Each structure stands twice: as C-alpha cells, then as structure tokens.
C-alpha cells in the first residue's frame, strides 16, 4: 500500500511538471462585415522578389516571362477602360522601340472585364507591339492588388522589384522613363519623388442608364 502511494505521488508530480500542449499553429484571419475571411493584401515594394508572370496574349499564344533573359523588365497592369493607361502606353511603346536592343522587355498585363476583341482593338488603335497577356486567376493578389491603374513595376534580371509606380501622372511617366534609362545605362536610381501623386482607386465606368429612367436614390 505504501509503495502504491509513493508511485501515485511520483506520477502526479510528473504530470504537474510536464509542459502544456503547444497551441494550434492555425493562423487567425480577420472577418469581413459579412463574416467571410478577409484577405490581407501585401503591397510589393522595392527589394521584394517579383512573383511569377505568365498568361495568354490576345491572339491566344501563351507567354511565360523569365526575368533573367533581360537586363530589365517593365510589368505594366492596364485595362481597356483606363484613360491614364491609354496615355501612358504609347510612351512605353516608344521606350520599347528604342531600348529593346539594350536588354529592355516590357510586358503589359490586361486586367478587368474586357474581351479579347476589345484588347486587340485597343492595342491596334495605339499601335502597341510590346508583349501583352491577359491576367490569370489570382495574379492581382500575387502582385499586391491593383488599387489604381495603371500599376507598373520595374524588375531586375535577378527577379527583384526595383520600382513600383501607382498611376501615370506626367511626372510619374517621366520618372519611369528616366529610371529605365538609368538601369540600362548602369546608373543608380534617383530618389522616387512622386508618392503624393498617387491617384484615386481605379474603377471601370458605370453602366449607362436606360433613356427615360433615373437612378434610384
């Protein structure tokens, strides 16, 4: 009986000293207003690795972008309804025509609800010849979300993001061209001077109201 009491006391002492079980490593996620999990958006910044990029061109061919094949790659997210995109893309085309021989690649990524025919017409009207692909599922999230359009990134041969441009004000477009020329010529990038120029969030145009009907209040 005495021996049983001693063994019981030792067992209780062991349980008291044993570490508590480790908590579950499930990541808690915030809930949105409707109770659905809210996805946390990561904004890519200079120095971050560029996500993979690939998709189909408006003509149907598949394209995979490989950063190490070019000195510098410009990734430009755009949409057919985006007015600033329409103003910026001819500047990118001119840059592509002049500097592709120096190792520059430009890839346009069409986002939004446009059809392949809309994209072909848009590109033909602007005489765009640099490669363009349509977005694949999840690509906007991988690249940090498109809070505005156009959204443009400079990616080095090593696959690192060098610059991020949200919008296409004249000062931003001028800075983008200067940065591309600096990288291709082996010069350091200047301090980015235009964070305050970021425009309002990009939104597609609202559908037209039928004649004779007014929108509900």
Helices and strands as residue ranges (DSSP letters): H 2-17, E 54-56, E 62-64, G 67-69, E 72-78, H 83-99, G 100-102, E 104-110, H 116-126, E 131-134, H 139-142, E 151-156, E 161-166, H 170-184, G 195-197
